Amino acid sequence: MSSGILKSHPAPSLASAPFLRARRRRAQQQRQAFWFILPALIVLLFVYAGPMLYALQASFTHWVLTDIGSENDPAGLSNYTDVLQSRDFWSAVRVTVTYALSSIACGLTLGTAFALLLNLDFFWRSFFRSVMMIPMVITPAVIGIFWKLLYEQEGGVFNYFLTSLGLPPVAWLDLDHSLLSIIIMDVWQTTPFFMLVILAGLQAIDENEIDAARVDGASGFQLFRYILLPHLLPYMLIAAAFRSIAAMGDFDKIWLLTAGGPGDRTTTITIFTYKTGFFAFDIGRTAAIAWIFVVIMLVISAPLMRHLFKTSIAER
């Protein structure tokens, strides 16, 4: 009878022991990683969280630098309502969205084309890859000054070539062309970023899959449409998401090129915030604009963070 009882209640299996050990080891590594990054988190807390909370408090006041004591004058939500009802603010939002979407679309298209080209095996490929990286490593302030020299109506490089070809010079920074000019400048700077990300995606593709498609008679377009593009799409989306966040915050190169003009033609959200704070000295409204901008950035970055977390969990 005792043998029957032993047969009906077998000893617990140890098959899950390696899994449990790996799980404990991963938990221990995560605890160690937390203690390593804790000093950096504390520094970020003081460097970023402190000023942000101070700006949040200032956004509920009528603080104007030229009015002594106004920092203690409560404003409630009036700064936020004034900003959201301002036509200048929504004009800046429209310019920012147009600038970001146009430059990202052009940069992504050109970056994909250059990545496909530089993924081929040809002489001096490494040299051309290095040259393509130059615009990405130049500081934005230098880029703004450099392109201002290119865009000069009298003596500018672009108009020099146009007049040499018998064409009339173009007023690149006037009311009709200024927004296009800053988009061209940004595309020149950011195309290498898209190219680098997509080139990394191309080099991660299994060559056997491509060779099998060629053996089956796939054309170049079919190879790109059904094999390369589905594989590169996550890389494109992540690059576009990161660049959209950066484009929304572009300031220095646009300011040095056009200062937001002519009029408000190239006034982005960041330039609008700068003018409100340093031209009108309205710190309360400036802080409100900054916090509205933070909310906009969080809305844009939330899908990216969700995608990254899903990818990380799937890989585990």
VOTOR-682150 format. One record per residue: residue number from 0; residue in three letters; z, y, x of N, C-alpha, C in turn. Coordinates in pm, whole numbers, plus 50000, padded with zeros to 5 digits. Atoms other than C-alpha are relative to their C-alpha. Example, Ala and Ser with C-alpha at 12.3 -4.5 7.8 and 13.67 -1.06 7.14 Angstrom:
% VOTOR-682150
SITE:0:ALA:50000:49881:50089:50780:49550:51230:50000:50120:50090
SITE:1:SER:49994:49881:49918:50714:49894:51367:50073:50109:49923
This chain:
% VOTOR-682150
SITE:0:MET:50000:49878:50084:50000:50000:50000:50000:50125:50085
SITE:1:SER:49996:49885:49910:50078:50230:50286:49865:50026:50063
SITE:2:SER:50134:49980:49943:49733:50165:50431:49908:50069:49901
SITE:3:GLY:50083:49931:50101:49575:50272:50101:50029:50147:49993
SITE:4:ILE:49964:49857:50004:49771:50591:50106:49939:50073:50119
SITE:5:LEU:50059:49937:49882:49654:50659:50461:49850:50020:49984
SITE:6:LYS:50144:49986:50019:49295:50597:50361:49966:50112:49902
SITE:7:SER:50030:49896:50100:49314:50832:50062:50035:50140:50049
SITE:8:HIS:49963:49870:49946:49466:51113:50272:49968:50002:50149
SITE:9:PRO:50039:50001:49859:49266:51135:50597:50057:50119:50074
SITE:10:ALA:49949:49891:49917:49384:51350:50885:49906:50119:49994
SITE:11:PRO:50085:49880:50006:49254:51713:50881:49901:50001:50116
SITE:12:SER:50106:49996:49900:48926:51760:51066:50021:50118:50096
SITE:13:LEU:49989:49894:49900:48922:51962:51390:49865:50064:50028
SITE:14:ALA:50134:49947:49976:48555:52057:51349:49998:50152:50000
SITE:15:SER:50000:49853:50010:48648:52417:51265:50077:50066:50114
SITE:16:ALA:49921:49942:49891:48862:52463:51577:49919:50094:50089
SITE:17:PRO:50079:49904:49919:48581:52617:51791:49972:50130:49927
SITE:18:PHE:50027:49878:50078:48501:52857:51510:50124:50089:49994
SITE:19:LEU:49876:49922:50006:48867:52962:51478:50031:50065:50134
SITE:20:ARG:49976:49942:49867:48896:53012:51854:49908:50118:50025
SITE:21:ALA:50095:49889:49982:48581:53226:51857:50040:50121:49915
SITE:22:ARG:49958:49890:50088:48715:53428:51564:50120:50074:50058
SITE:23:ARG:49884:49935:49938:49047:53491:51739:49959:50081:50123
SITE:24:ARG:50045:49930:49880:48868:53586:52060:49929:50130:49961
SITE:25:ARG:50070:49879:50045:48646:53832:51870:50099:50105:49950
SITE:26:ALA:49898:49906:50048:48951:53986:51700:50075:50063:50116
SITE:27:GLN:49932:49946:49883:49123:54023:52036:49913:50101:50072
SITE:28:GLN:50091:49906:49936:48815:54190:52183:49991:50130:49922
SITE:29:GLN:50005:49880:50081:48802:54431:51890:50126:50085:50018
SITE:30:ARG:49877:49924:49976:49168:54526:51943:49997:50068:50136
SITE:31:GLN:50010:49939:49868:49104:54584:52311:49903:50117:50000
SITE:32:ALA:50098:49891:50008:48797:54794:52233:50061:50121:49931
SITE:33:PHE:49937:49888:50070:49003:55005:51992:50089:50081:50094
SITE:34:TRP:49912:49928:49908:49259:55088:52260:49921:50074:50107
SITE:35:PHE:50084:49930:49902:48979:55180:52500:49941:50129:49943
SITE:36:ILE:50064:49882:50058:48816:55423:52257:50101:50096:49937
SITE:37:LEU:49900:49913:50062:49144:55565:52123:50012:50136:50068
SITE:38:PRO:49993:49866:49937:49164:55844:52389:49882:50089:49960
SITE:39:ALA:50116:49921:50039:48810:55954:52304:50012:50045:49855
SITE:40:LEU:49981:49963:50140:48895:55951:51932:50098:50115:49987
SITE:41:ILE:49901:49890:50004:49198:56172:51995:49937:50131:50044
SITE:42:VAL:50067:49879:49952:48986:56419:52193:49905:50053:49893
SITE:43:LEU:50092:49957:50106:48721:56425:51918:50076:50059:49882
SITE:44:LEU:49920:49948:50111:48995:56481:51661:50037:50145:50022
SITE:45:PHE:49962:49862:49970:49109:56798:51837:49879:50091:50014
SITE:46:VAL:50117:49917:49972:48763:56918:51938:49920:50030:49874
SITE:47:TYR:50085:49984:50118:48586:56864:51605:50079:50019:49871
SITE:48:ALA:49928:49995:50127:48835:56801:51328:50076:50131:49985
SITE:49:GLY:49925:49875:50007:49048:57105:51413:49915:50119:49957
SITE:50:PRO:50087:49889:50042:48766:57364:51399:49939:49982:49861
SITE:51:MET:50058:50022:50132:48615:57199:51092:50100:50031:49889
SITE:52:LEU:49898:49969:50100:48941:57220:50901:50028:50150:49995
SITE:53:TYR:49980:49854:49997:48985:57580:51015:49885:50071:49928
SITE:54:ALA:50114:49942:50070:48632:57659:50893:50009:49975:49850
SITE:55:LEU:49982:50029:50142:48710:57488:50562:50098:50098:49936
SITE:56:GLN:49904:49903:50051:49012:57712:50519:49939:50140:49992
SITE:57:ALA:50063:49868:49998:48808:58019:50614:49897:50016:49889
SITE:58:SER:50104:49991:50103:48540:57931:50357:50057:50040:49864
SITE:59:PHE:49937:49960:50127:48793:58004:50078:50062:50140:50010
SITE:60:THR:49950:49863:49984:48858:58361:50199:49883:50098:50003
SITE:61:HIS:50099:49892:49990:48674:58696:50194:50000:50058:50142
SITE:62:TRP:49984:49955:49862:48696:58716:50573:49871:50064:50051
SITE:63:VAL:50109:49925:49938:48465:58982:50717:50056:50062:50127
SITE:64:LEU:49947:49956:49870:48505:59069:51084:50025:50150:50006
SITE:65:THR:49984:49855:49997:48466:59442:51021:50111:50049:49907
SITE:66:ASP:49894:49963:50094:48743:59436:50758:50130:49935:50047
SITE:67:ILE:49876:50053:49943:49082:59394:50926:50092:49952:49888
SITE:68:GLY:49910:50059:50098:49315:59166:50732:49931:49924:49890
SITE:69:SER:50072:50069:50107:49039:59022:50512:50009:49849:50012
SITE:70:GLU:49990:50145:49985:49101:58676:50657:50110:49941:49912
SITE:71:ASN:49893:50046:50089:49404:58655:50430:49969:50027:49854
SITE:72:ASP:50039:49967:50138:49214:58763:50116:49937:49876:49937
SITE:73:PRO:50055:50124:50057:49163:58448:49903:49875:50026:49917
SITE:74:ALA:50127:49984:50073:48816:58398:49757:49974:49885:49904
SITE:75:GLY:50026:50115:50087:48846:58063:49580:49867:49935:50035
SITE:76:LEU:50131:50063:49980:48503:57907:49533:49885:50102:49998
SITE:77:SER:50105:49898:50015:48318:58241:49522:49899:49995:50113
SITE:78:ASN:50096:50010:49889:48165:58195:49869:49898:49889:49975
SITE:79:TYR:50091:50112:50026:48019:57859:49769:49903:50031:49885
SITE:80:THR:50088:49965:50113:47886:57986:49436:49899:50106:50041
SITE:81:ASP:50093:49897:49954:47735:58294:49603:49889:49940:50086
SITE:82:VAL:50101:50063:49914:47561:58080:49864:49902:49917:49917
SITE:83:LEU:50086:50088:50080:47430:57828:49610:49912:50078:49902
SITE:84:GLN:50082:49916:50088:47299:58113:49392:49910:50095:50077
SITE:85:SER:50079:49909:49917:47137:58293:49685:49857:49949:50016
SITE:86:ARG:50140:50037:49981:46757:58291:49694:49968:49984:50148
SITE:87:ASP:50022:50014:49856:46770:58339:50071:50044:49863:50051
SITE:88:PHE:49953:50132:49959:46972:58019:50110:49900:49892:49962
SITE:89:TRP:50095:50102:50043:46727:57811:49908:49867:50015:50068
SITE:90:SER:50120:49981:49918:46439:57968:50096:50019:49935:50136
SITE:91:ALA:49971:50065:49872:46606:57851:50418:49997:49849:49986
SITE:92:VAL:50005:50145:50023:46648:57502:50269:49854:49954:49991
SITE:93:ARG:50141:50037:50013:46279:57495:50175:49931:49999:50136
SITE:94:VAL:50060:49994:49867:46174:57603:50525:50048:49883:50086
SITE:95:THR:49944:50109:49919:46407:57347:50684:49939:49867:49961
SITE:96:VAL:50057:50128:50047:46278:57060:50469:49852:49990:50037
SITE:97:THR:50142:50000:49962:45914:57159:50527:49983:49976:50149
SITE:98:TYR:50005:50016:49854:45972:57188:50900:50035:49858:50042
SITE:99:ALA:49955:50134:49960:46160:56859:50927:49901:49892:49959
SITE:100:LEU:50090:50105:50048:45928:56648:50711:49865:50005:50071
SITE:101:SER:50131:49987:49935:45608:56786:50866:50004:49954:50145
SITE:102:SER:49992:50038:49859:45722:56746:51225:50028:49852:50017
SITE:103:ILE:49971:50143:49991:45861:56397:51163:49876:49918:49967
SITE:104:ALA:50120:50074:50037:45542:56279:50990:49897:50004:50113
SITE:105:CYS:50098:49987:49891:45318:56414:51268:50050:49929:50126
SITE:106:GLY:49945:50063:49881:45550:56299:51547:50000:49849:49991
SITE:107:LEU:49999:50145:50019:45581:55950:51400:49860:49943:50012
SITE:108:THR:50138:50048:49992:45205:55914:51363:49949:50002:50144
SITE:109:LEU:50045:49991:49860:45129:56038:51715:50079:49906:50090
SITE:110:GLY:49919:50089:49920:45421:55843:51860:49957:49855:49988
SITE:111:THR:50050:50136:50020:45291:55521:51706:49868:49979:50074
SITE:112:ALA:50129:50012:49932:44941:55586:51838:50018:49991:50152
SITE:113:PHE:49978:50004:49854:45065:55658:52192:50071:49872:50041
SITE:114:ALA:49930:50125:49968:45297:55355:52182:49903:49883:50004
SITE:115:LEU:50100:50107:50001:45009:55126:52088:49910:50010:50123
SITE:116:LEU:50087:49981:49884:44798:55278:52365:50071:49962:50129
SITE:117:LEU:49927:50026:49876:45065:55260:52633:50059:49860:50006
SITE:118:ASN:49960:50140:49996:45150:54904:52535:49891:49911:50058
SITE:119:LEU:50111:50074:49940:44810:54796:52666:50019:49990:50151
SITE:120:ASP:49990:50022:49855:44777:54667:53019:49882:50069:50069
SITE:121:PHE:50106:49929:49929:44580:54921:53222:50061:50066:50124
SITE:122:PHE:49958:49941:49873:44596:55092:53559:50073:50132:49974
SITE:123:TRP:49919:49879:50009:44858:55370:53599:50073:50011:49866
SITE:124:ARG:49929:49995:50128:45027:55275:53271:50141:50057:50018
SITE:125:SER:49864:49950:49975:45374:55340:53417:50000:50150:50026
SITE:126:PHE:50009:49856:49973:45262:55682:53538:49987:50079:49871
SITE:127:PHE:50019:49927:50126:45141:55789:53194:50124:49991:49911
SITE:128:ARG:49875:50010:50075:45460:55659:53035:50102:50102:50050
SITE:129:SER:49906:49903:49944:45665:55874:53271:49961:50142:49965
SITE:130:VAL:50047:49865:50034:45450:56182:53207:50029:50033:49854
SITE:131:MET:49975:49978:50142:45490:56137:52832:50146:50034:49970
SITE:132:MET:49859:49975:50022:45867:56159:52870:50041:50144:50032
SITE:133:ILE:49962:49867:49953:45859:56512:53017:50042:50094:49886
SITE:134:PRO:49955:49907:50106:45871:56711:52687:50136:49967:49943
SITE:135:MET:49874:50041:50062:46169:56509:52567:50121:50041:50084
SITE:136:VAL:49886:49971:49913:46388:56595:52868:50014:50149:50031
SITE:137:ILE:49989:49855:49979:46319:56972:52874:50097:50057:49898
SITE:138:THR:49903:49940:50092:46598:57181:52722:49928:50083:49893
SITE:139:PRO:50066:49926:50108:46513:57339:52384:49980:50148:50029
SITE:140:ALA:50015:49858:49970:46573:57693:52513:49877:50025:50087
SITE:141:VAL:50118:49986:49914:46312:57647:52786:49873:49975:49919
SITE:142:ILE:50117:50028:50084:46073:57498:52530:49964:50121:49915
SITE:143:GLY:50028:49882:50081:46110:57803:52306:49932:50111:50079
SITE:144:ILE:50060:49896:49916:46032:58044:52590:49860:49959:50044
SITE:145:PHE:50129:50050:49954:45747:57826:52717:49893:50013:49893
SITE:146:TRP:50099:49992:50107:45575:57807:52380:49975:50143:49954
SITE:147:LYS:50024:49859:50033:45621:58178:52322:49892:50058:50092
SITE:148:LEU:50105:49957:49908:45408:58237:52632:49865:49941:49959
SITE:149:LEU:50126:50061:50044:45148:57994:52497:49944:50068:49876
SITE:150:TYR:50041:49944:50128:45140:58166:52158:49970:50150:50005
SITE:151:GLU:50023:49855:49993:45111:58526:52281:49858:50034:49954
SITE:152:GLN:50132:49964:50052:44828:58697:52098:49914:50066:50107
SITE:153:GLU:50074:49937:49891:44730:58905:52400:50045:49936:50131
SITE:154:GLY:49968:50063:49874:44720:58702:52718:50062:49863:49989
SITE:155:GLY:49946:50134:50018:44852:58379:52566:49899:49893:50042
SITE:156:VAL:50088:50107:49951:44713:58049:52696:49907:49951:49891
SITE:157:PHE:50083:50052:50108:44588:57927:52357:49887:50098:49965
SITE:158:ASN:50104:49902:50035:44405:58249:52274:49903:50022:50116
SITE:159:TYR:50091:49991:49886:44261:58260:52626:49890:49895:49989
SITE:160:PHE:50101:50105:50015:44089:57926:52566:49911:50024:49879
SITE:161:LEU:50080:49972:50119:43979:58032:52218:49895:50106:50029
SITE:162:THR:50097:49894:49968:43818:58352:52344:49897:49952:50103
SITE:163:SER:50095:50055:49904:43660:58158:52632:49892:49919:49931
SITE:164:LEU:50097:50078:50078:43489:57940:52371:49924:50087:49900
SITE:165:GLY:50068:49910:50092:43369:58247:52182:50065:50009:49864
SITE:166:LEU:49930:49997:50128:43625:58209:51904:50098:50117:49996
SITE:167:PRO:49905:49887:50009:43849:58490:51773:50142:49953:50029
SITE:168:PRO:49859:50038:49975:44214:58493:51885:50076:49983:49870
SITE:169:VAL:49918:50030:50118:44476:58366:51643:50138:50061:50020
SITE:170:ALA:49863:49946:49996:44801:58545:51563:50095:49886:49964
SITE:171:TRP:49924:50123:50023:45011:58231:51603:50137:50026:49937
SITE:172:LEU:49865:49974:50047:45341:58398:51517:50003:50101:49886
SITE:173:ASP:50000:49910:50113:45233:58602:51216:50048:49926:49875
SITE:174:LEU:49946:50054:50124:45326:58540:50853:49930:49871:49958
SITE:175:ASP:50077:50116:50046:45051:58283:50795:50011:49879:50092
SITE:176:HIS:50005:50110:49904:45086:58074:51112:50133:49966:50065
SITE:177:SER:49875:50018:49925:45448:58101:51227:50066:49865:49970
SITE:178:LEU:49939:50128:50033:45578:57796:51037:49922:49885:50062
SITE:179:LEU:50083:50102:49934:45286:57587:51160:50025:49998:50150
SITE:180:SER:49979:49992:49856:45354:57710:51513:50128:49930:50043
SITE:181:ILE:49875:50067:49960:45716:57591:51519:49990:49849:49975
SITE:182:ILE:50019:50144:50024:45607:57256:51372:49924:49938:50116
SITE:183:ILE:50076:50050:49885:45349:57212:51650:50090:49989:50123
SITE:184:MET:49908:50002:49886:45614:57299:51909:50094:49880:49991
SITE:185:ASP:49906:50111:50015:45856:57043:51766:49930:49865:50015
SITE:186:VAL:50075:50125:49986:45590:56772:51744:49975:49970:50148
SITE:187:TRP:50023:50019:49856:45509:56826:52112:50126:49948:50069
SITE:188:GLN:49876:50041:49935:45875:56784:52205:50046:49862:49955
SITE:189:THR:49938:50121:50055:45967:56490:51979:49908:49880:49994
SITE:190:THR:50089:50117:50000:45656:56270:51991:50041:49897:50105
SITE:191:PRO:49954:50102:49904:45783:56103:52314:50119:49917:49950
SITE:192:PHE:49887:50076:50054:46103:56004:52131:49951:49889:49908
SITE:193:PHE:50056:50101:50089:45908:55826:51857:49923:49894:50081
SITE:194:MET:50076:50095:49918:45679:55671:52118:50092:49902:50071
SITE:195:LEU:49908:50086:49925:45975:55537:52317:50063:49895:49910
SITE:196:VAL:49937:50094:50093:46143:55378:52014:49899:49895:49954
SITE:197:ILE:50101:50094:50050:45822:55222:51882:49949:49911:50112
SITE:198:LEU:50041:50082:49887:45720:55104:52228:50102:49889:50026
SITE:199:ALA:49898:50104:49987:46052:54920:52250:49982:49893:49893
SITE:200:GLY:50026:50097:50106:45971:54757:51917:49879:49914:50029
SITE:201:LEU:50120:50077:49965:45626:54654:52037:50030:49894:50106
SITE:202:GLN:49971:50095:49893:45767:54488:52346:50094:49889:49955
SITE:203:ALA:49913:50105:50053:46009:54288:52129:49925:49899:49912
SITE:204:ILE:50079:50090:50083:45726:54121:51934:49966:49873:50079
SITE:205:ASP:50034:50127:49938:45662:53755:52008:49849:49995:50026
SITE:206:GLU:50142:50004:49963:45329:53732:52195:49930:49878:49940
SITE:207:ASN:50063:50120:50058:45269:53382:52058:49950:50026:49859
SITE:208:GLU:50042:49967:50136:45252:53521:51706:49872:50081:50001
SITE:209:ILE:50121:49918:49990:44992:53777:51811:49881:49914:50045
SITE:210:ASP:50107:50087:49953:44788:53517:52000:49952:49906:49890
SITE:211:ALA:50039:50088:50109:44793:53284:51700:49915:50074:49897
SITE:212:ALA:50079:49921:50095:44665:53564:51475:49860:50027:50054
SITE:213:ARG:50132:49978:49940:44382:53636:51719:49916:49873:49995
SITE:214:VAL:50073:50127:50007:44288:53269:51731:49949:49975:49859
SITE:215:ASP:50043:50017:50140:44272:53268:51350:49894:50101:49959
SITE:216:GLY:50108:49906:50028:44020:53553:51372:50044:50132:49941
SITE:217:ALA:49952:49873:50056:44238:53850:51273:49939:50116:50078
SITE:218:SER:50054:49880:49936:44080:54188:51341:50115:50087:50050
SITE:219:GLY:49897:49909:49949:44261:54471:51514:50079:50066:49889
SITE:220:PHE:49931:49937:50113:44340:54640:51182:50091:49900:49930
SITE:221:GLN:49917:50102:50064:44466:54315:51028:50122:49965:50086
SITE:222:LEU:49889:50027:49910:44679:54252:51335:50108:50107:49987
SITE:223:PHE:49904:49890:50015:44839:54595:51297:50064:49999:49862
SITE:224:ARG:49951:49990:50138:44870:54579:50918:50097:49888:49964
SITE:225:TYR:49922:50113:50048:45020:54232:50876:50101:49946:50101
SITE:226:ILE:49905:50051:49900:45205:54166:51205:50077:50114:50066
SITE:227:LEU:49931:49894:49927:45278:54483:51400:50078:50094:49908
SITE:228:LEU:49936:49901:50086:45357:54722:51115:50128:49948:49933
SITE:229:PRO:49872:50049:50057:45614:54499:50933:50111:49988:50104
SITE:230:HIS:49899:50010:49895:45789:54442:51264:50049:50138:50045
SITE:231:LEU:49965:49866:49950:45783:54811:51362:50066:50087:49895
SITE:232:LEU:49950:49914:50107:45889:54947:51023:50149:50034:50015
SITE:233:PRO:49858:49961:49979:46268:54923:51090:50018:50099:50115
SITE:234:TYR:49992:49906:49888:46218:55098:51425:49954:50139:49957
SITE:235:MET:50050:49872:50048:46016:55372:51254:50102:50070:49911
SITE:236:LEU:49903:49941:50093:46277:55424:50983:50122:50054:50074
SITE:237:ILE:49883:49955:49925:46566:55447:51229:49966:50124:50082
SITE:238:ALA:50040:49883:49921:46375:55687:51456:49982:50123:49911
SITE:239:ALA:50021:49888:50091:46274:55903:51159:50134:50052:49946
SITE:240:ALA:49869:49957:50051:46633:55908:51027:50075:50081:50105
SITE:241:PHE:49933:49925:49894:46778:56013:51362:49935:50135:50023
SITE:242:ARG:50070:49875:49975:46511:56276:51408:50018:50098:49884
SITE:243:SER:49978:49910:50113:46561:56414:51057:50134:50071:50011
SITE:244:ILE:49870:49938:49980:46928:56475:51134:49992:50108:50108
SITE:245:ALA:50013:49903:49891:46836:56649:51461:49916:50120:49957
SITE:246:ALA:50088:49891:50042:46556:56853:51300:50071:50098:49908
SITE:247:MET:49925:49911:50089:46791:56987:51034:50088:50096:50079
SITE:248:GLY:49912:49915:49920:47010:57127:51313:49931:50077:50110
SITE:249:ASP:50073:49925:49897:46735:57275:51533:50027:50149:49986
SITE:250:PHE:49973:49856:50003:46819:57632:51627:49939:50073:50118
SITE:251:ASP:50027:49916:49883:46768:57750:51985:49852:50021:50025
SITE:252:LYS:50142:49982:49969:46397:57685:52034:49930:50082:49891
SITE:253:ILE:50059:49921:50108:46310:57829:51690:50043:50146:50011
SITE:254:TRP:49949:49863:49988:46532:58132:51747:49930:50074:50113
SITE:255:LEU:50065:49936:49887:46379:58205:52087:49851:50023:49976
SITE:256:LEU:50143:49984:50027:46026:58164:51951:49973:50105:49893
SITE:257:THR:50031:49911:50112:46040:58352:51620:50119:50079:49949
SITE:258:ALA:49878:49938:50053:46406:58456:51555:50006:49992:49848
SITE:259:GLY:49999:50018:50145:46350:58327:51202:49894:50079:49927
SITE:260:GLY:50101:49915:50062:46065:58569:51136:49861:49941:50010
SITE:261:PRO:49987:49865:50061:45841:58724:51043:50061:49991:49860
SITE:262:GLY:49925:50007:50124:46062:58802:50747:50095:49882:50005
SITE:263:ASP:49921:50123:50001:46226:58474:50652:49910:49877:50006
SITE:264:ARG:50101:50106:50002:45915:58264:50712:50046:49877:50077
SITE:265:THR:49952:50113:49921:46082:58045:50977:50152:49997:50007
SITE:266:THR:49854:50000:50005:46446:58099:50879:50048:49867:49944
SITE:267:THR:49943:50128:50040:46600:57752:50870:50147:50019:49961
SITE:268:ILE:49860:49991:50040:46952:57673:50750:50087:50047:50116
SITE:269:THR:49919:49962:49885:47094:57706:51100:49981:50148:50035
SITE:270:ILE:50024:49858:49972:46929:58044:51157:50059:50088:49890
SITE:271:PHE:49938:49926:50111:47041:58161:50812:50151:50009:50020
SITE:272:THR:49856:50000:49973:47397:58061:50903:50033:50096:50113
SITE:273:TYR:49977:49912:49885:47372:58242:51237:49990:50147:49960
SITE:274:LYS:50018:49861:50042:47244:58562:51077:50115:50046:49911
SITE:275:THR:49889:49963:50088:47516:58555:50813:50127:50027:50079
SITE:276:GLY:49878:49985:49922:47787:58518:51075:49995:50111:50102
SITE:277:PHE:50005:49907:49887:47663:58738:51358:49923:50129:49970
SITE:278:PHE:50064:49875:50039:47456:58999:51174:50081:50068:49889
SITE:279:ALA:49920:49944:50110:47656:59045:50851:50149:49987:50026
SITE:280:PHE:49859:50021:49963:47987:58933:51013:50083:49944:49884
SITE:281:ASP:49931:50059:50115:48073:58748:50690:50041:49857:50035
SITE:282:ILE:49954:50130:49952:48281:58462:50827:50027:49905:49883
SITE:283:GLY:49973:50084:50115:48385:58334:50485:49875:49932:49948
SITE:284:ARG:50125:50059:50048:48028:58285:50365:49938:49910:50106
SITE:285:THR:50053:50083:49892:47926:58150:50705:50065:49862:50000
SITE:286:ALA:49930:50128:50005:48193:57882:50683:49959:49919:49878
SITE:287:ALA:50044:50071:50121:48084:57796:50329:49861:49940:50022
SITE:288:ILE:50134:50052:49970:47722:57761:50443:50009:49879:50092
SITE:289:ALA:49985:50110:49905:47834:57539:50730:50047:49873:49931
SITE:290:TRP:49950:50119:50069:48024:57307:50499:49897:49944:49903
SITE:291:ILE:50110:50049:50084:47735:57287:50254:49898:49925:50086
SITE:292:PHE:50091:50066:49906:47519:57198:50554:50055:49864:50042
SITE:293:VAL:49937:50127:49965:47769:56925:50651:49977:49898:49889
SITE:294:VAL:50021:50091:50113:47740:56774:50302:49855:49953:49997
SITE:295:ILE:50141:50038:49998:47360:56781:50325:49973:49897:50109
SITE:296:MET:50018:50092:49889:47372:56607:50662:50060:49863:49969
SITE:297:LEU:49939:50127:50037:47608:56340:50527:49913:49925:49900
SITE:298:VAL:50089:50065:50097:47372:56273:50237:49880:49939:50070
SITE:299:ILE:50116:50052:49928:47085:56230:50481:50037:49882:50088
SITE:300:SER:49962:50104:49904:47276:56017:50731:50061:49877:49934
SITE:301:ALA:49936:50114:50067:47447:55790:50474:49908:49878:49991
SITE:302:PRO:50088:50119:50002:47140:55565:50421:49981:49937:50138
SITE:303:LEU:50014:50053:49864:47101:55534:50799:50122:49917:50038
SITE:304:MET:49879:50074:49966:47464:55432:50846:50009:49870:49922
SITE:305:ARG:49997:50122:50082:47436:55183:50561:49904:49895:50056
SITE:306:HIS:50098:50093:49943:47126:55030:50715:50051:49940:50131
SITE:307:LEU:49949:50049:49872:47288:55005:51058:50113:49900:49980
SITE:308:PHE:49890:50091:50025:47602:54842:50916:49949:49867:49944
SITE:309:LYS:50056:50124:50056:47396:54592:50716:49935:49917:50109
SITE:310:THR:50065:50070:49890:47194:54505:51026:50103:49936:50091
SITE:311:SER:49896:50053:49912:47509:54463:51234:50069:49878:49939
SITE:312:ILE:49935:50111:50066:47673:54237:50976:49908:49878:49993
SITE:313:ALA:50095:50110:50007:47355:54029:50938:49987:49928:50135
SITE:314:GLU:50011:50061:49868:47336:53974:51314:50122:49915:50035
SITE:315:ARG:49881:50079:49976:47693:53847:51321:49997:49868:49924
